[in-house]
Amino acid sequence: MTLFKFDNSFARLPKTMFAETAPTPVGAPELLALNQELALELGLSEDLFHSDNLLNMLSGNAISEGSQPIAQAYAGHQFGNFVPRLGDGRAHLLGEVLTPSGARFDIALKGSGPTPYSRNGDGRAWLGPVLREFLVSEAMHAYGVPTTRALAIVATGERVQRETALPGAILTRVASSHLRVGTFQYFAYRNDTEALALLTDMAIARHYPEVDGPLGLLQAAVNAQADLVAQWMGLGFIHGVMNTDNCHVGGITIDYGPCAFMDGFDPARVFSSIDQQGRYAYQSQPDIAAWNLAQFASSLIAIMGPQDEAIAQATQAVNSFVPRFHRAWLSVFGKKIGLESATQSDRTLIVELLEIMAGEEVDFTQLFWSLSHGRTSELFSSPSDFENWEARWKLRLKTEANPDSVMARANPAVIPRNHRVEQAIKAAVKGDLAPFASLHEALSTPYEAPDDTALMDTPKADERVYATFCGT
């Protein structure tokens, strides 16, 4: 039975670019969550939602008609250290689906068993990080942020050994592609210019059909990453592990490991348990994105023409990241305070607010939500600085046509707060998916106050989460 219309262009590339490998079957798969809206967009018939054929595909127990499972090869700088061979160590790209609208998406399983790139890992995932990625990636989609998406969660019926034995699970991830900076680095390291040219053509076709050649691809990626990181900053989002193998050339958010949304605002906030030096702190994300793009540029130099000219052009493209990011950041934060088209003179007003917030670590999401819902000063123990700022802000708003509407579209009421995600995970481990379902429903319309307004609350002292983990 045909589940999806597969057309696997990556699997038709030279075999140096991937390993043919099938998922490892599991003992007792159970479908815990299915993103039905996304399934329909991908062309899945509604009468197959609860079919054995779909469950077997999502668990890796059977290869669907047209699917050609592979693990992609890539390299990457991990915390600044180059690793020439990484690759999909616990993921299988089942294939590329052509949707009824003609769009192309990858469908991949995460936690589906070892591959030739596993480096002695078990290739599995436990339920916690799978639930986290489902919730956070779908929230990002609802915010309008370019992202991979989550199609399904399947419990494997098996235990995976981490610090303790934990329930295993598989996430089905959907992406416009899985082309990473690290994918290009892998072949640049091997001086494989044929592969670099093929990847360039594929990335352009998948993401930027309006551009031409490696320089066009680089400039488009610079622009997309600048806009993406500005959106992250506007949500108080911390990716947590911005290695080059987690940096997508199409400018989408990928690889939700130790990610988190800030509660109390602190520009130096770090959540990832493995980021001991704060390399990927909230405030460092723009600099790291630019650094990653410089590695992308270095990977493309060999196919950009005469070296001196190529280096000059690539340098100019990478250097354009900073002004592009600043424009995007100003637009994002301008809208958060009700300015449809913020100008450079408004930057000081925005920065001053952020400094006041940081002084008391005021909750990031609550502060911006309350600007158009009143009682903002109550978030401060010493509100005088904020009230002085507020008077100048309200004067500025008099020149805006509809600031409340602008803020309503820019400031979510609900984020996947760390403590709520942890509560959902703990309940799910015990077999109770109700907290997960409730949070997921609220995050599907995040700019509206949920029926359960407690999902908007900040964590109590004993609920605070100070570290997140990659879950591998």
SVG drawing of the C-alpha trace seen along z (x, -y; Angstrom):
<svg xmlns="http://www.w3.org/2000/svg" viewBox="-11 -61 55 68">
<polyline fill="none" stroke="black" stroke-width="0.4" points="0.0,0.0 1.3,-3.5 1.5,-5.8 3.4,-8.7 4.6,-9.7 8.4,-9.3 11.0,-10.7 14.4,-10.3 16.8,-12.8 19.5,-12.6 19.7,-8.8 20.4,-9.3 23.6,-11.2 27.0,-9.5 27.2,-6.9 30.1,-8.8 27.4,-11.1 25.4,-8.7 25.2,-5.1 22.3,-2.8 21.0,-1.6 17.7,-0.5 16.1,-1.3 16.4,1.4 13.0,2.9 11.5,2.6 9.6,5.0 6.2,3.3 5.7,0.0 2.8,-2.2 1.8,-5.5 1.8,-8.1 1.2,-11.2 0.4,-12.0 0.4,-15.5 -2.7,-15.0 -2.6,-18.4 0.9,-17.9 0.2,-14.3 -2.6,-15.6 -0.3,-18.3 2.2,-15.5 -0.5,-13.6 -1.3,-10.9 -4.9,-9.7 -6.9,-10.1 -8.0,-6.5 -4.4,-5.5 -3.8,-7.5 -4.2,-4.5 -3.1,-1.8 -0.6,0.9 1.2,-0.1 1.8,-3.7 2.9,-2.4 5.3,0.0 6.9,-2.8 7.1,-5.2 8.7,-2.6 11.2,-1.4 9.6,2.0 8.9,2.0 10.0,0.0 7.2,-1.8 6.7,-1.5 9.0,-4.0 11.1,-4.7 14.9,-4.3 16.4,-4.6 19.8,-6.2 22.0,-8.0 23.6,-11.2 27.3,-12.0 28.4,-15.3 31.2,-16.8 31.1,-19.6 32.7,-22.0 31.5,-20.9 32.1,-23.6 34.7,-25.0 36.5,-21.7 36.4,-20.3 35.3,-16.6 35.7,-15.5 33.2,-12.6 30.0,-12.8 26.9,-11.8 23.5,-10.6 24.3,-8.4 20.8,-7.6 18.6,-8.9 17.4,-7.4 16.2,-9.5 13.3,-7.4 13.1,-9.5 11.7,-12.7 8.0,-13.1 6.2,-15.1 3.1,-16.6 -0.1,-17.1 0.9,-20.8 4.1,-19.8 6.4,-20.7 9.3,-18.4 10.0,-17.4 12.4,-14.9 10.8,-12.4 13.3,-11.0 13.3,-8.9 15.3,-9.9 16.2,-7.2 15.6,-4.5 18.8,-2.5 22.5,-2.6 24.0,-3.5 27.5,-3.4 28.0,-6.8 27.0,-5.9 30.5,-5.9 29.6,-3.0 26.3,-4.6 23.1,-2.6 21.3,-4.8 18.3,-5.1 16.5,-7.9 14.4,-8.0 11.0,-9.5 12.1,-12.7 14.0,-14.5 11.5,-13.1 8.6,-14.8 10.7,-18.0 11.5,-18.2 7.9,-17.6 6.6,-20.3 9.3,-22.9 9.5,-22.4 5.8,-22.6 5.7,-25.7 8.3,-27.3 6.2,-26.5 3.2,-28.2 5.3,-31.3 6.1,-31.5 9.8,-30.6 11.4,-28.4 11.9,-25.0 11.8,-21.3 8.5,-19.8 7.4,-16.8 5.1,-14.3 4.8,-11.5 6.1,-10.0 6.2,-6.2 7.1,-4.4 9.3,-1.5 8.3,0.8 12.0,1.1 14.2,-0.5 17.3,-2.5 20.2,-2.8 21.4,-6.2 22.1,-7.1 19.2,-4.7 17.0,-2.5 14.4,-4.8 11.5,-4.2 12.6,-4.3 10.9,-6.4 11.3,-7.4 10.5,-10.9 9.4,-11.3 10.9,-14.6 9.9,-16.5 12.2,-19.0 12.5,-21.0 15.9,-19.3 18.7,-18.1 21.5,-20.1 23.8,-21.4 26.9,-23.6 28.6,-20.4 27.4,-18.5 29.4,-20.9 32.4,-20.7 32.5,-16.9 33.3,-17.2 35.4,-20.3 37.7,-18.5 38.0,-15.7 38.6,-18.1 35.5,-16.6 34.5,-19.4 32.1,-17.3 30.1,-16.6 30.2,-20.2 28.8,-21.3 26.0,-18.7 25.1,-19.8 25.1,-23.4 22.7,-22.7 20.5,-20.7 20.5,-23.4 19.6,-26.1 16.8,-23.9 15.4,-23.1 15.7,-26.5 16.7,-29.4 15.6,-28.7 16.0,-32.5 19.8,-32.5 22.6,-31.1 25.9,-29.4 27.8,-29.0 28.1,-32.7 24.4,-33.1 23.8,-30.2 26.2,-31.6 24.6,-35.1 21.1,-33.6 22.1,-31.4 23.7,-34.5 20.4,-36.4 18.3,-33.5 20.4,-32.8 20.4,-36.4 16.6,-36.6 16.3,-33.3 18.5,-34.2 16.7,-37.5 13.5,-35.6 15.0,-33.3 16.2,-36.3 12.7,-37.8 11.3,-34.7 14.0,-34.4 15.0,-31.1 18.4,-29.5 19.3,-26.8 21.9,-25.4 24.2,-23.6 24.9,-25.7 27.6,-23.4 28.0,-23.7 26.4,-20.3 23.3,-21.9 23.3,-24.9 21.0,-24.6 21.9,-26.1 18.3,-26.8 17.9,-28.9 15.6,-26.7 15.9,-25.7 17.2,-22.1 18.3,-19.7 16.5,-20.6 18.7,-19.1 19.4,-21.1 17.3,-24.0 15.2,-26.2 13.1,-29.4 14.2,-31.8 12.1,-32.6 13.9,-35.5 15.8,-37.6 19.5,-37.3 21.5,-37.9 24.2,-35.5 21.7,-32.7 22.9,-29.2 20.9,-26.0 22.9,-23.3 24.6,-21.1 27.5,-20.6 28.1,-24.3 30.4,-24.9 32.0,-28.0 28.8,-29.7 29.7,-29.5 26.1,-29.2 24.5,-31.6 21.5,-33.7 23.5,-36.8 26.2,-34.9 23.9,-33.3 24.4,-36.0 28.2,-35.8 28.1,-32.1 25.8,-32.1 28.2,-34.4 31.1,-32.1 29.3,-29.1 28.6,-30.9 32.3,-31.7 32.9,-27.9 30.3,-27.5 32.0,-30.1 35.4,-28.3 33.7,-25.1 32.5,-26.7 35.7,-28.6 37.0,-25.7 34.0,-25.9 33.7,-29.6 36.3,-30.4 39.7,-32.0 40.8,-31.8 41.6,-35.4 38.4,-36.6 36.4,-33.9 37.9,-34.7 37.0,-38.4 33.5,-37.7 32.9,-35.1 34.3,-37.5 32.0,-40.3 29.0,-37.9 29.8,-36.7 30.4,-40.3 27.0,-41.2 25.5,-39.1 26.0,-41.8 24.0,-44.6 21.4,-42.1 21.0,-40.8 20.8,-44.2 18.0,-45.2 16.1,-42.0 16.6,-42.3 15.3,-45.9 12.2,-44.8 11.5,-41.9 11.9,-43.9 10.3,-46.9 7.1,-44.9 7.4,-43.5 6.9,-47.0 4.2,-47.9 6.3,-49.6 5.3,-48.4 8.4,-49.9 11.0,-50.7 13.8,-53.1 17.4,-53.4 16.3,-56.0 14.0,-53.4 16.9,-51.1 17.9,-53.0 14.4,-52.6 14.4,-48.9 17.9,-48.4 17.0,-50.4 14.0,-48.2 16.1,-45.1 18.6,-46.5 15.9,-47.3 14.5,-43.7 17.9,-42.2 18.5,-44.2 15.7,-42.2 15.7,-39.2 12.0,-39.9 10.3,-37.1 10.9,-37.7 7.6,-36.3 5.4,-37.8 6.9,-41.3 6.2,-41.6 2.8,-40.0 1.9,-42.4 2.8,-45.5 -0.5,-45.3 -2.4,-43.7 -1.6,-46.1 0.0,-45.8 3.5,-45.5 5.1,-47.5 3.9,-44.8 6.5,-42.5 9.3,-44.6 10.1,-44.8 11.5,-48.3 9.4,-49.6 10.6,-53.3 13.0,-52.7 10.4,-50.8 7.8,-53.4 10.1,-56.2 10.7,-54.1 7.0,-53.4 6.2,-57.1 8.6,-57.7 7.4,-54.5 3.7,-55.6 4.7,-58.9 6.4,-57.1 3.3,-54.9 1.2,-58.0 2.7,-58.0 1.7,-54.4 -1.7,-53.4 -2.4,-50.2 0.3,-49.2 -1.8,-46.7 -2.5,-44.7 1.3,-44.8 2.2,-43.5 -0.5,-40.8 1.1,-39.3 4.6,-39.5 4.3,-38.5 3.1,-34.9 1.1,-34.2 2.4,-30.7 5.9,-29.2 7.0,-25.7 8.4,-26.7 11.1,-24.3 9.2,-23.3 6.0,-22.5 8.0,-20.4 9.6,-18.6 6.3,-18.0 4.9,-16.6 7.9,-14.3 7.7,-13.0 4.0,-12.3 4.5,-10.6 7.1,-8.3 4.4,-7.1 2.0,-6.6 0.0,-9.9 0.1,-11.9 -2.5,-14.5 0.0,-17.2 1.8,-16.8 -1.5,-17.0 -2.6,-20.1 0.6,-21.9 0.7,-20.9 -2.8,-22.2 -2.0,-25.5 1.1,-25.9 -0.8,-25.4 -2.3,-28.9 0.4,-30.5 -0.6,-34.1 -3.9,-33.5 -4.3,-33.1 -5.0,-29.3 -8.1,-28.0 -5.6,-26.7 -4.0,-30.0 -1.6,-28.3 0.4,-27.4 1.4,-31.1 2.7,-31.1 6.4,-31.4 8.0,-28.5 7.9,-28.4 11.2,-28.2 11.2,-24.4 10.1,-24.1 12.9,-26.0 15.0,-24.2 18.6,-25.3 20.1,-22.8 18.9,-20.9 20.4,-17.9 21.0,-16.7 19.3,-13.3 21.6,-11.2"/>
</svg>
